[in-house]
Amino acid sequence: MEKSVEPVLDIRDLYVEYLTDRGPVRAVEGVSFAIQPGEVFGLAGESACGKSTIAHSILRVLRPPAVITGGQILYKGSDVLKMEGSTIEGFRWAEVSMVFQSAMNSLNPVVKIEHQLTDVLMKHLGVDRSEARKRAEELMDVVNIDKQRLAAYPHELSGGMRQRVVIAIALALKPSLMIMDEPTTALDVVVQKDILQQINQLKKEYGFSILFITHDLSLMVEFSDRIGIMYAGQLVELAPAGKILSEPLHPYTKGLLSSFPSITGARAKLSGIPGAPPNLLDPPIGCRFKPRCAEWEGLEMEKSPRLREVAPGHMVACPCNFPGEASGVN
Amino acid sequence: MSSTEKTTGTASAGGPRPVRKRRLLGQRLPWLYVIARHNQARLGLALLLVLVLMAIFAPVISPGDPSQSYDIINDPPSHQHILGTDPQGRDEFALMVWGGRVTMVIGFGTAALAIIIATLIGVIAGYFRGFVDEFLMLVTNLFLIIPGLVLLVVLAAYLKPGTGTVILALAFTGWAFHARIIRAMTLSLREKDYIAAAVVAGERSFSIIFRLILPNMTNLIVGGFIGSTIYGIGASTALSYLGLTRMTDISWGTNLFFAQNGNSLLSGAWWAFVPSGVCVALAALGLAWINFGMDEISNPRLRAERELRKALGRKATRRVRATPVKEREH
C-alpha cells in the first residue's frame, strides 16, 4: 500500500452513540481506518458490533437517536462531519453511494425500475427525462440486464436482478466510493458469486473503492484487499486479507475464523467463541473482549487498548504481547 | 476444553451487568411514561383532568341548584356571581361547572359507543372479507356519505330528547370513518405470517381476532377514541346550541343556546358565552394534545427524533437532515 497517495476515505477516531432512555449506547468507539483509491476494504464482525453504524455515519444517514460524538470522516481531505445541509446532499450518492443491507427492499414496489434509476440522475445531474432514460439504459447494460426490463416493477424481477438494479443505481453518478452493506446476504451462493464478480469487473472499469461489510468471513477474505475486524464497537484487528486468514493475531479474530469450516484444511471441530458480546450501555472497562478471551493474561487496563502495528500493515488492538515485538503494552 | 469452560463460567457468573433502571412507572406502564415525558401530552392530560375534576366535584365547587334563577339578569361579573348571570338570571359560574357533566358524559359515551361499533364492524369486515366485507362496507360507506349534521338534526327531532339519545345519535353518525381505518389495518395484519401460523395451529377466529389482531391496533383504537371524544363534545355542543336537545339539561351547549337566545352577543354580555365556550375549546385542545403523545407511543421514531432535538438543544430543526455531530470528551 503506497502511503503517498491520498486515501479516498480516512476515518479518524470516530465515535457514535445512540441516545436511549437508559443512557447512551456506545455503538462505535475510536474507530480509525483509511480506504485507498481502488481498494476493497472489508469490515467484519458479528451482528450489532457497529459495522452498519460506521457505514451509515459516513453518509450521515443514521437516524435518531444516533449522534456522532467525535472524530473525523475525511473524504478526499474534506471533513464530512463539518458539511452542512445542502453540501451533504450533493456529497451523498455523487461521491459516496451505498448499496443497502436489504437491497431487495430498498426498491419502491409501486414505481417502475426506469423511474427509480432516472430519479437520481435527474435530481443530481439536472438532465431531462430523455437524457436520463438514455443513461438508465446504459446502466442496465453495465449490470447485464436487458433494457426492456426498465419498464418492469421490482416484483417482476428476481432477487439477483433486483440486487443488480440497486447496484446500477449506486453506480449512476460514478462515485469514488461505494459502500456495500451486506449486499449479497439474501442471495444464494451462485448468484452471490455472479454478482461479486460483476462488481469486481465494474470496479476495474470505473476505478471506485469499496467499503464491503459482511459477516461472511470467507466471502470477505476472497473479495477484499484489506480487512478490519470489529468487536463491540471497536476495531480490534486490521490487516491485508491474506494475513487475517493465515496469521490472525487478535483472539477474537482467531475465534471468528474457527467458527466456520475450511474446505481444504484438516477436519477440526468448530469451536466458536464462548460467551456473548457485552452490553454497550455499560461495556467492560479496558479490553472489551476480556471476559470471553481464552488468552487473557490477567492484565487490567483503565482504557481500551489502541490499535498498534505489530507487523508491516498489520494492526491489532490487544493488551497481550506478540512474538517479534519489543514491548506490547502501550 | 477445561479452560474454555472456565472462561464461560466466569463470564456468566458476572452475568449481564445491571443497566441503569428506568423509573418504576416506566416499567409497569411504558405508555404512561411516554405521556409523562411529552410536554404537550402532559399539558393536555392536566387540562382534561382539571375539567373532569371540575365536573365530578360540581356539587362541592358550586353547591346548590345551578338552574336557580336570581332576581338580576345579564349581570356582569361581581362578588355575588363571579361570572355574572345569564339572560335567565342564573349564575354563570354554576352553569359552567355543572355544564361539564352532561357535555363530558356525552363526549366520552359517544366515543366509547362509536369505537366499539367501528372496531366490531371494521375487524369483522377485514377478517372475514368476501361477502361479509362487501356488505359491511356498503353500510359503512352509506353512513360516510350521509351528511352528519343533517342526520343528527333529523334523529334529534324524532327521538325522545335526553342524554342517552344524543349519545346514540352521535355514535350513529360518527363510527363509519373509524370502521374503515380499522378494516384496512385488519386486512393488512391478517396477511402476516403469525396469523397464518395461528390459523394452521387451529386457533379459533374469535381468539385470533381478540388476541392476535386487536392488540396490534391499540394505537388506532385509542387514537380513534380520543378523536371521537372531541367529535362528541363538539357535535353535542352544536346540537344544543341549535336547540335540538333537552333544554332542562345543563350542558356547555345549552349555556351557549341561552346566551344566544338572550342576545348576549349583541348586548356585549361576554360572560354569558365565554366561560362555556372556552371550556369546550379547552377540552378539545387537551384531548388533541393527548393524541399527539399517543402518536409517539405508536411511532417510536417520532419520539427518538424529538428527544434527540431536546438532548442537542436544537429547537429550529424540524427534521434532522444529517446525523448530528456533537463532540464529547472520551
Interface residues (C-beta under 8 A of the other chain):
Chain A: Y15 L19 D21 R22 G23 E29 G30 H56 S57 R60 V61 L62 R63 P64 P65 A66 V67 I68 T69 G70 L81 K82 M83 G85 I88 E89 S271 P274 G275 A276 N279 L281 D282 P291 R292 C293 A294
Chain B: S3 T4 T7 T8 T10 A11 S12 G14 P16 R17 V19 R20 R22 G26 R301 A304 E305 E307 L308 A311 L312 V320 R321 A322 T323 P324 V325 K326 E327 R328 H330
